[in-house]
Amino acid sequence: MKKVITYGTFDLLHKGHIRLLKRAKALGDHLTVCVSTDEFNAIKGKKAYTSFEDRKYILEAIRYVDEVIPEKDWDQKISDVVDNNIDIFVMGDDWKGKFDFLKDYCEVIYLPRTEGISTTKIKHDLGMQVDAD
């Protein structure tokens, strides 16, 4: 069985998130989604509109997602890959090159973002405070 993992906050779920999950799932048989906890977002200087528990609940309902686990810090990626027998690590191409260190443990793929949509854009369009990335 080929296992895939991806990471994100997945706040204000939109078409771009679903496309990422669909394309990630198509690369293997099992998709694990690692979701940033509220505490980790605070460390990153971000604030999600939706709580971790609600984001996890929503992701678990999506047919492409087989498992949801918490992302608690930047350094857990290697252990997540090793402990979960991951074959492919997937991220949006806005992170291109940032996770190449994982190539020692699995294949790393950066997928193109969906044009015209992002959580930052939604927050901006709604006049919400936008966190720095």
C-alpha positions as CSV (number, residue, x, y, z in Angstrom):
1,M,0.0,0.0,0.0
2,K,1.4,3.4,-1.0
3,K,0.9,6.0,1.8
4,V,0.8,9.8,1.2
5,I,1.0,12.6,3.8
6,T,0.3,16.4,3.5
7,Y,0.2,19.2,6.0
8,G,-1.7,22.4,6.5
9,T,-4.0,24.5,8.6
10,F,-7.0,23.9,6.3
11,D,-8.9,26.9,7.7
12,L,-11.9,28.3,5.7
13,L,-12.0,25.2,3.6
14,H,-12.2,26.0,-0.2
15,K,-11.8,24.5,-3.7
16,G,-8.1,24.7,-3.6
17,H,-7.9,22.6,-0.4
18,I,-10.2,19.9,-1.9
19,R,-8.1,19.9,-5.2
20,L,-4.9,19.4,-3.1
21,L,-6.5,16.5,-1.2
22,K,-7.9,14.9,-4.3
23,R,-4.5,15.1,-6.1
24,A,-2.6,13.9,-3.1
25,K,-4.9,10.9,-2.7
26,A,-4.5,10.0,-6.4
27,L,-0.8,9.5,-5.7
28,G,-1.4,6.6,-3.4
29,D,-3.8,4.3,-1.5
30,H,-3.9,6.1,1.9
31,L,-3.9,9.8,2.6
32,T,-2.9,11.1,6.0
33,V,-3.6,14.8,6.6
34,C,-1.6,16.5,9.3
35,V,-3.5,19.6,10.6
36,S,-1.8,22.4,12.5
37,T,-3.2,22.7,16.0
38,D,-4.4,26.0,17.4
39,E,-1.3,26.1,19.7
40,F,1.1,25.5,16.7
41,N,-0.7,28.2,14.7
42,A,-0.1,30.6,17.6
43,I,3.7,29.8,17.5
44,K,3.6,30.5,13.7
45,G,1.9,33.8,14.3
46,K,-1.3,32.6,12.6
47,K,-4.9,32.4,13.9
48,A,-7.4,30.0,12.3
49,Y,-11.0,31.1,12.2
50,T,-12.1,27.5,12.8
51,S,-10.8,25.5,15.8
52,F,-8.5,22.5,15.4
53,E,-11.2,20.1,16.5
54,D,-13.6,21.5,13.9
55,R,-11.0,21.5,11.1
56,K,-10.2,17.9,12.0
57,Y,-13.9,17.0,12.0
58,I,-14.4,18.5,8.5
59,L,-11.3,16.9,7.0
60,E,-12.4,13.5,8.4
61,A,-15.6,13.8,6.4
62,I,-13.8,14.3,3.1
63,R,-13.7,11.1,1.0
64,Y,-10.1,11.6,-0.1
65,V,-8.8,11.7,3.6
66,D,-8.1,8.4,5.4
67,E,-6.6,9.8,8.6
68,V,-6.1,13.1,10.3
69,I,-3.4,13.7,12.8
70,P,-2.3,16.9,14.6
71,E,0.7,19.0,13.6
72,K,2.2,20.3,16.9
73,D,5.6,21.6,15.7
74,W,7.9,22.2,12.7
75,D,10.2,19.3,13.6
76,Q,7.7,16.4,13.6
77,K,7.7,15.8,9.9
78,I,10.5,13.2,9.8
79,S,9.0,11.2,12.7
80,D,5.5,11.4,11.0
81,V,7.0,10.0,7.8
82,V,8.9,7.3,9.5
83,D,6.3,6.3,12.1
84,N,3.5,6.2,9.6
85,N,5.5,4.4,6.8
86,I,4.9,7.3,4.4
87,D,6.0,6.9,0.8
88,I,5.1,10.3,-0.6
89,F,5.1,13.8,1.1
90,V,2.9,16.3,-0.7
91,M,2.7,20.1,-0.3
92,G,1.6,23.0,-2.5
93,D,4.3,24.5,-4.7
94,D,4.4,27.7,-2.7
95,W,6.6,25.6,-0.4
96,K,8.8,24.3,-3.2
97,G,12.2,23.3,-1.9
98,K,11.4,23.8,1.8
99,F,10.9,20.1,2.6
100,D,13.5,18.6,0.3
101,F,15.3,17.3,3.5
102,L,12.5,14.6,3.6
103,K,13.8,13.1,0.3
104,D,16.1,11.0,2.5
105,Y,12.9,9.3,3.9
106,C,10.3,9.4,1.1
107,E,9.4,11.0,-2.3
108,V,8.6,14.7,-2.0
109,I,6.1,16.2,-4.5
110,Y,5.1,19.9,-4.7
111,L,1.7,20.3,-6.4
112,P,0.6,23.5,-8.2
113,R,-1.8,25.7,-6.2
114,T,-5.3,26.4,-7.5
115,E,-5.2,29.8,-9.1
116,G,-7.5,32.5,-7.8
117,I,-8.3,31.0,-4.4
118,S,-6.6,30.9,-1.0
119,T,-7.5,31.3,2.7
120,T,-5.6,34.6,2.7
121,K,-7.6,35.8,-0.3
122,I,-10.9,34.8,1.4
123,K,-9.9,36.6,4.6
124,H,-8.8,39.7,2.6
125,D,-12.1,39.7,0.5
126,L,-14.1,39.5,3.7
127,G,-12.1,42.3,5.4
128,M,-10.7,40.0,8.0
129,Q,-7.2,40.5,9.5
130,V,-4.8,38.5,7.3
131,D,-1.9,36.7,9.1
132,A,1.6,37.0,7.8
133,D,2.8,33.8,6.2
